């Protein structure tokens, strides 16, 4: 991308950060990711991968018309719903 068109460059940068900020906001809201204090070895990166997988599974399940955080809580309360999210049922 050329610096000769600053408006186009600005739109591309803003679009990229909008996606990043939206993902981070959902992860923090649903999984309280900002309060994670894991620091040893690769544990922080491993937990981030697990949270992303969980988020993708939760978003793919569309029978419950509620938010991501509520779906996550419902999966913790109801084993049948958890199995539905995982794809076993």
Secondary structure, 3 states (H helix, E strand, C coil): CCCCCHHHHHHHHHHHHHHHHHHHHHHHHHHCHHHCCCCCCCHHHHHHHHHHHHHHHHHHCCCCCCCHHHHHHHHHHCHHHHHHHHCCC
